[in-house]
Amino acid sequence: TNDKPYLVFNSMMVDTSEVLTIEEGVIVHFHRNSHMYVAGSLIVNGTKDYQVIFQGDRLEQLYKDIPGQWDGLWLLPGSHDNRINYAVIKNGIIGIESDTLAGVSAPTLDISNSVIINMSAVGILGLGSTIKASNCVVANCGQYSLALLIGGSYEFYHCTIANYWGSWPTTRSTPAVALNNY
């Protein structure tokens, strides 16, 4: 519920038979090197006016847009029926890693109306996964905004994929989108 912010110190895991539902307006802070591992299912029910926010735990103004403050959301092999609506995922290393071989009838990840921004490596990393995204922004990542690798099934509708990486001291030499089927 959105009655207070949450802090993940170290990491957390949604077990294989469990569903974590996060309601509108929730803010989840992650300490340095922290992950959210999902072996079961993650349901994020943000709204246009009350988005769910995933970010680092440094609240000083200096850290407002600094990437690499926490690790990211990792949908483990076997994770299924993950739905994210109206979320902001920012300032991590990999926004969402979907490391799952799943059937094409039901996406491993269905994400909509969300923003993934300021990741030091990758915004969305799909590894042989099934992802459906609509009306999302994935931007400003140190390597790729999207890296969809080792095949899979991917559908992106009305999404903005932009990579204006400019975080000192590095420059980006990779494309905004990487795709392969091996």
C-alpha positions as CSV (number, residue, x, y, z in Angstrom):
1,T,0.0,0.0,0.0
2,N,1.1,3.6,-0.4
3,D,0.9,4.6,3.3
4,K,4.7,4.9,3.5
5,P,7.8,4.5,1.4
6,Y,9.6,1.1,1.4
7,L,13.4,0.5,1.6
8,V,15.0,-2.6,0.2
9,F,18.4,-3.1,1.9
10,N,20.4,-5.9,0.3
11,S,17.8,-7.5,-2.0
12,M,14.3,-9.1,-1.9
13,M,12.7,-12.0,-3.7
14,V,9.2,-12.8,-4.8
15,D,9.2,-16.6,-4.5
16,T,8.0,-19.0,-7.2
17,S,4.4,-19.5,-6.1
18,E,3.9,-15.9,-4.8
19,V,2.5,-12.7,-6.4
20,L,3.6,-9.3,-5.2
21,T,1.0,-6.6,-5.9
22,I,2.2,-3.0,-5.5
23,E,-0.6,-0.4,-5.4
24,E,-0.7,3.1,-6.9
25,G,1.5,5.7,-5.3
26,V,4.0,3.4,-3.7
27,I,7.6,4.4,-3.6
28,V,10.2,1.7,-3.3
29,H,13.8,2.7,-2.5
30,F,16.7,0.4,-3.1
31,H,20.0,0.6,-1.3
32,R,23.3,0.3,-3.2
33,N,23.7,-3.2,-4.9
34,S,20.1,-4.2,-4.1
35,H,17.8,-6.2,-6.5
36,M,14.2,-7.2,-6.6
37,Y,14.3,-10.8,-7.8
38,V,11.0,-12.1,-9.1
39,A,10.6,-15.9,-9.5
40,G,6.8,-15.7,-9.1
41,S,4.8,-12.7,-10.4
42,L,5.0,-8.9,-10.0
43,I,1.9,-6.8,-10.4
44,V,2.4,-3.0,-10.4
45,N,-0.9,-1.1,-10.3
46,G,0.2,2.5,-10.7
47,T,-2.1,5.1,-12.2
48,K,-1.6,8.3,-14.3
49,D,-1.8,10.5,-11.2
50,Y,-0.2,8.1,-8.7
51,Q,2.7,6.2,-10.4
52,V,4.7,3.5,-8.6
53,I,8.4,4.6,-8.3
54,F,11.4,2.4,-8.1
55,Q,14.6,4.3,-7.3
56,G,17.7,4.5,-5.2
57,D,17.7,5.5,-1.5
58,R,19.8,8.6,-1.9
59,L,17.3,11.5,-1.6
60,E,19.7,14.4,-1.8
61,Q,19.2,16.7,-4.8
62,L,22.7,15.8,-6.1
63,Y,21.5,12.2,-6.6
64,K,18.2,13.0,-8.4
65,D,19.4,11.8,-11.8
66,I,22.6,9.8,-11.1
67,P,22.5,6.3,-12.7
68,G,23.9,3.1,-11.0
69,Q,22.5,3.7,-7.5
70,W,20.9,0.2,-7.3
71,D,20.8,-2.9,-9.4
72,G,17.3,-3.3,-10.8
73,L,14.3,-5.6,-11.2
74,W,15.2,-9.1,-12.4
75,L,12.5,-11.5,-13.7
76,L,14.1,-14.8,-13.1
77,P,13.7,-17.9,-15.4
78,G,10.2,-19.3,-14.6
79,S,8.8,-15.9,-13.6
80,H,5.4,-15.3,-15.3
81,D,2.4,-13.0,-15.7
82,N,4.3,-9.9,-14.7
83,R,2.4,-6.7,-15.3
84,I,3.7,-3.2,-14.8
85,N,1.4,-0.2,-15.4
86,Y,2.3,3.4,-14.7
87,A,5.7,2.9,-13.1
88,V,8.9,5.0,-13.0
89,I,12.1,2.9,-12.8
90,K,15.1,5.2,-12.5
91,N,18.8,5.5,-11.6
92,G,19.7,1.9,-11.5
93,I,22.1,-0.4,-13.4
94,I,19.6,-2.5,-15.4
95,G,16.0,-1.3,-15.2
96,I,14.3,-4.6,-16.0
97,E,16.0,-7.9,-16.8
98,S,13.6,-10.5,-18.2
99,D,15.6,-13.7,-18.1
100,T,12.8,-16.1,-18.9
101,L,11.9,-18.5,-21.6
102,A,8.1,-18.4,-21.7
103,G,5.3,-19.2,-24.1
104,V,4.3,-16.5,-26.6
105,S,0.6,-16.8,-25.6
106,A,1.2,-14.9,-22.3
107,P,4.1,-12.5,-22.1
108,T,6.6,-12.9,-19.3
109,L,6.3,-9.1,-18.9
110,D,3.5,-6.8,-20.0
111,I,4.5,-3.2,-19.3
112,S,2.6,-0.1,-20.1
113,N,2.5,3.7,-19.5
114,S,5.9,3.5,-17.8
115,V,9.3,5.3,-17.8
116,I,12.7,3.5,-17.4
117,I,15.4,6.2,-17.3
118,N,19.0,6.9,-16.3
119,M,20.3,3.3,-16.1
120,S,24.1,2.9,-16.1
121,A,23.9,-0.2,-18.3
122,V,20.5,-1.2,-19.9
123,G,16.9,0.0,-19.7
124,I,15.2,-3.3,-20.6
125,L,17.3,-6.5,-21.1
126,G,15.3,-9.4,-22.6
127,L,17.1,-12.8,-22.8
128,G,15.0,-15.2,-24.8
129,S,11.9,-13.7,-23.2
130,T,8.4,-12.6,-24.1
131,I,7.7,-8.9,-23.6
132,K,4.9,-6.7,-24.6
133,A,5.3,-3.0,-24.0
134,S,3.0,-0.1,-24.8
135,N,3.2,3.7,-24.3
136,C,6.6,3.5,-22.5
137,V,9.8,5.6,-22.5
138,V,13.1,3.9,-22.2
139,A,15.9,6.4,-22.2
140,N,19.4,7.6,-21.2
141,C,21.2,4.3,-20.5
142,G,25.0,3.8,-20.4
143,Q,25.0,0.9,-23.0
144,Y,21.6,0.1,-24.5
145,S,18.1,1.4,-23.9
146,L,16.8,-2.0,-25.2
147,A,18.9,-5.2,-25.5
148,L,16.7,-8.1,-26.7
149,L,19.1,-11.0,-27.0
150,I,19.1,-14.8,-27.6
151,G,15.8,-14.6,-29.4
152,G,12.4,-14.3,-27.8
153,S,9.1,-12.6,-28.7
154,Y,8.9,-8.8,-28.3
155,E,6.1,-6.3,-29.1
156,F,6.6,-2.6,-28.6
157,Y,3.7,-0.3,-29.4
158,H,3.9,3.5,-29.1
159,C,7.1,3.5,-27.2
160,T,9.9,6.0,-27.2
161,I,13.4,4.5,-27.2
162,A,16.0,7.3,-26.9
163,N,19.5,7.3,-25.7
164,Y,21.0,10.7,-24.9
165,W,23.5,9.2,-22.5
166,G,25.8,11.9,-21.2
167,S,26.8,10.9,-17.7
168,W,30.4,11.9,-17.0
169,P,33.0,10.4,-17.1
170,T,31.9,7.9,-19.7
171,T,30.5,8.2,-23.2
172,R,28.2,5.6,-24.9
173,S,29.6,3.8,-27.9
174,T,26.8,1.3,-28.3
175,P,23.5,1.6,-30.3
176,A,20.3,2.5,-28.5
177,V,18.7,-0.9,-29.4
178,A,20.5,-4.3,-29.7
179,L,18.7,-7.3,-31.2
180,N,19.8,-10.8,-31.9
181,N,18.3,-14.2,-32.4
182,Y,21.1,-16.5,-31.2
